[in-house]
């Protein structure tokens, strides 16, 4: 389990603190233990003959026979017992793991699953990238049917993807569909970028910092939505996707702004003069390409929010401001401490 926990932490940037282990429920034939007991008796007899405790020499003259006898009476039964008791399945919030015959766990993320088939024999055939996993549900406790439920909510079996949450309480696991707490537009935007980003989180703008990030590109999804493609974003300690004790820097990230309005761009001159560059996204998108963010302030304005951002491109300093209703942050992993974490 320690290796699995390390793999999970590496893949999700979150500790494997909530999970459920499902062991195989296969019964072991009692005759297997009889075979192993028989070999122990023969091996003990052989040893006592060699030591001279027993005067007979039925076995001591044929040591190779005793060694060969260990294959069908010990080696094969041990392999059989291992097959019957290995292959445990672990369910977690972001993925599941299956134990191999060598007792190691292979981790599979739900979002990486490309195809699922549920056979008539109640076996899940799961394709994850180039790997295939087979899980006979009847070999485990009934609760493992929760995996089938998760895969349905993930959008397999020709069903649309639905928001859900996995609850781990008192050694039991429960999967429940969530009533959409976000508006339909936000849910559709998250769905649109779901395959590209592990984390897609609306809101919590007070818990992020854009300072010193590079705005690689700004583009519009339609007349109401703008996407900033950023070199990174810094997450403060209170951000829900930051499970570290320190503020952390993400990898390449996006910010999706919803219902954008009143977009204006200005050039800031050394003489303190302000020159209007234009209004509307189409006239300004190239102006802010490959710029370094010097300042970014999110402020409430009635039932909306505003972003006032200053971008530097070499010696040029420009300002952009607009209103929006909400923003969605997308990224894949946390890479290192934020720049301000170790500041005095």
C-alpha positions as CSV (number, residue, x, y, z in Angstrom):
1,X,0.0,0.0,0.0
2,X,2.9,2.4,0.6
3,X,3.9,2.2,-3.1
4,X,0.3,2.8,-4.1
5,X,0.1,5.8,-1.8
6,X,3.2,7.3,-3.4
7,X,1.9,6.7,-6.9
8,X,-1.4,8.3,-6.0
9,X,0.2,11.4,-4.5
10,X,2.4,11.8,-7.5
11,X,-0.5,11.5,-10.0
12,X,-3.0,13.6,-8.1
13,X,-1.0,15.9,-5.8
14,X,-3.3,14.7,-3.1
15,X,-2.7,12.1,-0.3
16,X,-4.5,8.8,-0.5
17,X,-6.4,9.4,2.7
18,X,-9.8,8.0,1.7
19,X,-10.1,4.6,0.1
20,X,-11.6,1.1,0.4
21,X,-9.9,-2.2,-0.2
22,X,-11.9,-5.1,-1.7
23,X,-10.3,-8.5,-1.3
24,X,-11.3,-11.5,-3.5
25,X,-13.9,-13.7,-1.9
26,X,-12.8,-16.9,-3.6
27,X,-12.8,-20.0,-1.4
28,X,-9.7,-22.2,-1.3
29,X,-10.1,-26.0,-1.8
30,X,-9.2,-27.8,1.5
31,X,-7.5,-30.5,-0.5
32,X,-4.7,-28.0,-1.2
33,X,-3.8,-27.9,2.5
34,X,-3.9,-31.7,2.7
35,X,-1.3,-31.9,-0.2
36,X,0.9,-29.4,1.6
37,X,0.5,-31.3,4.9
38,X,1.4,-34.5,3.1
39,X,4.7,-33.1,1.9
40,X,5.6,-31.8,5.3
41,X,5.1,-35.4,6.7
42,X,7.3,-36.8,3.9
43,X,9.9,-34.1,4.3
44,X,10.0,-34.7,8.1
45,X,10.3,-38.5,7.5
46,X,13.2,-37.9,5.0
47,X,15.0,-35.6,7.5
48,X,14.7,-38.1,10.4
49,X,16.0,-40.9,8.1
50,X,19.0,-38.8,7.1
51,X,19.8,-38.0,10.8
52,X,19.5,-41.6,11.8
53,X,16.6,-41.1,14.1
54,X,14.5,-43.5,12.0
55,X,16.2,-46.7,10.9
56,X,14.3,-47.1,7.6
57,X,15.8,-45.8,4.4
58,X,12.8,-45.6,2.1
59,X,13.2,-41.9,1.4
60,X,16.8,-41.0,2.2
61,X,18.0,-43.0,-0.7
62,X,15.9,-41.0,-3.1
63,X,16.4,-37.3,-2.3
64,X,15.7,-36.2,-5.9
65,X,12.2,-37.8,-5.6
66,X,11.5,-35.8,-2.4
67,X,12.6,-32.6,-4.2
68,X,10.4,-33.3,-7.2
69,X,7.5,-34.1,-5.0
70,X,7.7,-30.5,-3.7
71,X,6.5,-29.2,-7.0
72,X,3.0,-30.7,-7.1
73,X,2.5,-30.6,-3.3
74,X,4.0,-27.2,-2.4
75,X,4.8,-25.0,-5.4
76,X,1.6,-25.5,-7.3
77,X,-0.6,-25.1,-4.2
78,X,1.2,-21.9,-3.2
79,X,0.7,-20.5,-6.7
80,X,-3.0,-21.5,-6.5
81,X,-3.4,-19.8,-3.1
82,X,-1.7,-16.7,-4.3
83,X,-4.0,-16.6,-7.3
84,X,-7.1,-16.9,-5.1
85,X,-6.0,-14.3,-2.6
86,X,-4.2,-11.7,-4.7
87,X,-5.8,-9.2,-7.1
88,X,-7.4,-7.0,-4.5
89,X,-9.1,-3.8,-5.8
90,X,-8.7,-0.4,-4.2
91,X,-11.3,2.3,-4.8
92,X,-10.2,6.0,-4.3
93,X,-11.6,9.4,-5.2
94,X,-9.6,9.9,-8.4
95,X,-9.0,6.4,-9.5
96,X,-8.8,2.7,-8.7
97,X,-6.0,0.2,-8.3
98,X,-5.8,-3.5,-8.9
99,X,-3.2,-5.9,-7.3
100,X,-1.1,-8.0,-9.6
101,X,0.0,-11.6,-8.9
102,X,3.2,-10.2,-7.5
103,X,1.2,-8.2,-4.9
104,X,2.0,-4.8,-6.4
105,X,-0.8,-2.4,-7.3
106,X,-1.3,-0.8,-10.7
107,X,-3.1,2.6,-10.5
108,X,-5.7,3.7,-13.0
109,X,-7.2,7.1,-13.1
110,X,-10.9,7.4,-13.9
111,X,-10.3,10.3,-16.3
112,X,-7.8,8.1,-18.3
113,X,-10.4,5.3,-19.0
114,X,-11.2,5.3,-22.7
115,X,-13.6,2.3,-22.9
116,X,-15.6,0.1,-20.6
117,X,-17.6,-3.1,-21.3
118,X,-19.9,-4.9,-18.8
119,X,-20.2,-8.5,-19.8
120,X,-23.1,-10.9,-19.2
121,X,-21.0,-12.7,-16.7
122,X,-20.7,-9.5,-14.6
123,X,-17.1,-8.8,-15.6
124,X,-15.9,-5.2,-16.1
125,X,-13.5,-5.0,-19.1
126,X,-11.8,-1.6,-18.8
127,X,-9.4,-0.1,-21.3
128,X,-7.0,2.6,-19.8
129,X,-4.8,4.1,-22.5
130,X,-3.0,1.0,-23.9
131,X,-3.7,-1.3,-20.9
132,X,-6.7,-3.6,-20.3
133,X,-8.0,-4.5,-16.9
134,X,-10.5,-7.2,-16.2
135,X,-12.5,-7.2,-12.9
136,X,-15.0,-10.1,-12.2
137,X,-17.4,-8.3,-9.9
138,X,-18.8,-11.6,-8.5
139,X,-15.4,-12.4,-7.0
140,X,-15.6,-9.4,-4.6
141,X,-18.0,-8.0,-2.1
142,X,-21.2,-6.5,-3.4
143,X,-19.9,-3.0,-2.6
144,X,-17.5,-3.2,-5.5
145,X,-20.6,-2.5,-7.7
146,X,-19.8,1.1,-6.7
147,X,-17.0,1.0,-9.4
148,X,-19.7,0.3,-12.0
149,X,-21.7,3.3,-10.7
150,X,-18.6,5.5,-10.9
151,X,-18.0,4.5,-14.5
152,X,-21.6,5.3,-15.4
153,X,-21.2,8.8,-13.9
154,X,-17.9,9.2,-15.7
155,X,-19.9,9.0,-19.0
156,X,-19.3,5.4,-20.1
157,X,-22.0,2.9,-21.3
158,X,-23.3,5.6,-23.7
159,X,-24.4,7.9,-20.9
160,X,-23.6,11.6,-20.4
161,X,-21.1,12.4,-17.7
162,X,-22.7,13.5,-14.4
163,X,-21.2,15.2,-11.3
164,X,-20.8,12.7,-8.4
165,X,-19.0,12.3,-5.2
166,X,-17.6,9.2,-3.5
167,X,-18.1,8.9,0.3
168,X,-15.9,6.6,2.5
169,X,-17.4,6.2,5.9
170,X,-17.0,3.4,8.5
171,X,-15.3,1.0,6.1
172,X,-18.1,1.4,3.5
173,X,-18.2,3.2,0.2
174,X,-21.1,5.1,-1.4
175,X,-21.3,6.9,-4.7
176,X,-23.9,9.7,-5.1
177,X,-24.9,11.9,-7.9
178,X,-24.6,15.6,-7.0
179,X,-27.2,18.1,-7.7
180,X,-25.6,20.7,-9.9
181,X,-24.6,23.6,-7.6
182,X,-23.1,25.4,-10.5
183,X,-25.0,26.9,-13.4
184,X,-25.4,25.0,-16.6
185,X,-22.9,27.1,-18.5
186,X,-20.2,26.5,-15.9
187,X,-20.8,22.8,-16.0
188,X,-20.6,22.8,-19.8
189,X,-17.3,24.7,-19.8
190,X,-15.8,22.3,-17.3
191,X,-16.9,19.4,-19.4
192,X,-15.3,21.0,-22.5
193,X,-11.9,21.1,-20.9
194,X,-12.3,18.0,-18.7
195,X,-10.0,15.8,-20.8
196,X,-7.2,18.3,-20.9
197,X,-7.0,19.3,-17.2
198,X,-7.0,17.2,-14.1
199,X,-8.4,20.1,-11.9
200,X,-11.2,22.4,-13.1
201,X,-12.3,24.7,-10.3
202,X,-14.7,27.7,-10.5
203,X,-14.3,30.6,-8.2
204,X,-11.8,31.1,-5.3
205,X,-10.2,34.0,-7.1
206,X,-9.1,35.5,-3.8
207,X,-6.9,32.4,-3.3
208,X,-4.9,32.6,-6.5
209,X,-2.1,34.9,-7.7
210,X,-1.3,35.8,-11.3
211,X,1.7,37.9,-10.5
212,X,4.8,37.1,-12.7
213,X,2.9,34.6,-14.8
214,X,3.2,34.8,-18.6
215,X,0.0,35.3,-20.6
216,X,0.9,33.0,-23.5
217,X,-2.3,33.5,-25.3
218,X,-5.8,35.0,-25.0
219,X,-8.6,33.6,-27.0
220,X,-12.4,33.7,-27.1
221,X,-14.6,30.7,-27.0
222,X,-17.6,32.8,-28.1
223,X,-18.9,36.3,-27.7
224,X,-19.3,35.8,-23.9
225,X,-16.3,33.8,-22.8
226,X,-12.5,34.4,-22.8
227,X,-9.7,32.0,-22.1
228,X,-6.3,33.1,-20.7
229,X,-3.6,30.5,-21.4
230,X,-1.0,31.0,-18.7
231,X,2.5,29.7,-17.9
232,X,1.3,29.0,-14.3
233,X,-0.9,30.2,-11.5
234,X,0.1,30.4,-7.8
235,X,-2.4,28.8,-5.4
236,X,-2.5,30.2,-1.9
237,X,-2.7,27.8,1.1
238,X,-6.5,28.1,1.4
239,X,-7.3,27.2,-2.2
240,X,-9.3,23.9,-2.2
241,X,-7.1,22.3,-4.8
242,X,-3.9,23.0,-2.7
243,X,-3.5,20.2,-0.2
244,X,0.0,21.3,0.8
245,X,0.9,23.3,3.8
246,X,2.6,25.8,1.5
247,X,1.4,28.0,-1.4
248,X,2.1,26.2,-4.6
249,X,2.8,27.0,-8.3
250,X,0.9,25.0,-10.9
251,X,2.0,23.9,-14.3
252,X,0.6,25.5,-17.4
253,X,-2.9,26.7,-16.6
254,X,-6.0,28.3,-18.1
255,X,-8.5,30.8,-16.7
256,X,-11.9,30.8,-18.4
257,X,-13.9,34.0,-17.8
258,X,-17.6,33.8,-18.1
259,X,-20.0,36.5,-19.4
260,X,-17.3,39.0,-20.2
261,X,-18.4,42.6,-20.8
262,X,-17.0,46.2,-20.9
263,X,-13.5,45.1,-22.1
264,X,-11.0,47.9,-22.5
265,X,-7.3,48.0,-23.2
266,X,-4.9,50.9,-22.5
267,X,-1.2,51.6,-23.0
268,X,0.5,53.1,-20.0
269,X,3.2,55.6,-21.0
270,X,6.1,56.8,-18.8
271,X,4.6,60.3,-18.8
272,X,1.6,58.9,-17.0
273,X,-0.5,59.4,-20.0
274,X,-3.0,56.7,-20.7
275,X,-3.7,55.7,-24.3
276,X,-6.9,53.8,-25.2
277,X,-5.9,50.8,-27.4
278,X,-9.4,49.6,-28.1
279,X,-12.5,47.9,-26.8
280,X,-13.8,44.4,-27.4
281,X,-11.8,41.2,-27.5
282,X,-11.1,40.9,-31.2
283,X,-9.4,44.3,-31.3
284,X,-7.2,43.5,-28.2
285,X,-6.3,39.8,-28.2
286,X,-3.0,40.2,-30.0
287,X,-2.0,43.1,-27.8
288,X,-1.7,41.0,-24.8
289,X,0.0,37.9,-26.3
290,X,3.3,36.7,-24.6
291,X,3.0,39.4,-21.9
292,X,4.3,39.1,-18.3
293,X,1.6,39.9,-15.7
294,X,2.8,42.6,-13.4
295,X,-0.4,43.1,-11.5
296,X,-3.8,41.5,-11.4
297,X,-6.7,42.6,-9.1
298,X,-10.1,40.8,-8.8
299,X,-12.8,43.0,-7.3
300,X,-16.5,42.6,-6.8
301,X,-18.8,45.0,-8.6
302,X,-22.5,44.4,-7.7
303,X,-23.4,40.9,-8.8
304,X,-20.4,40.7,-11.0
305,X,-16.6,40.8,-10.7
306,X,-13.9,42.8,-12.5
307,X,-10.3,42.1,-13.4
308,X,-7.8,44.9,-13.7
309,X,-4.6,43.5,-15.1
310,X,-1.3,45.2,-16.1
311,X,0.9,43.3,-18.6
312,X,4.4,44.0,-19.6
313,X,5.9,43.3,-23.0
314,X,9.5,44.4,-23.0
315,X,9.4,48.1,-22.4
316,X,5.7,48.3,-23.1
317,X,3.3,48.3,-20.2
318,X,-0.4,47.8,-20.9
319,X,-3.6,47.6,-18.9
320,X,-6.7,45.5,-19.5
321,X,-9.9,45.5,-17.6
322,X,-13.3,43.9,-17.9
323,X,-16.3,42.5,-16.0
324,X,-17.3,38.9,-15.7
325,X,-19.6,36.7,-13.6
326,X,-17.2,33.9,-12.7
327,X,-13.8,32.3,-13.7
328,X,-12.7,28.7,-13.9
329,X,-9.1,27.7,-13.2
330,X,-7.7,24.6,-14.9
331,X,-4.4,22.9,-14.4
332,X,-2.8,19.4,-14.1
333,X,-0.4,19.5,-11.2
334,X,1.3,21.5,-8.5
335,X,5.0,21.8,-9.3
336,X,6.8,23.8,-6.6
337,X,6.3,26.4,-3.9
338,X,4.9,29.7,-5.0
339,X,7.4,32.6,-5.4
340,X,6.0,34.3,-2.3
341,X,6.1,31.3,0.0
342,X,9.6,31.9,1.4
343,X,9.5,35.6,1.3
344,X,10.4,37.3,4.6
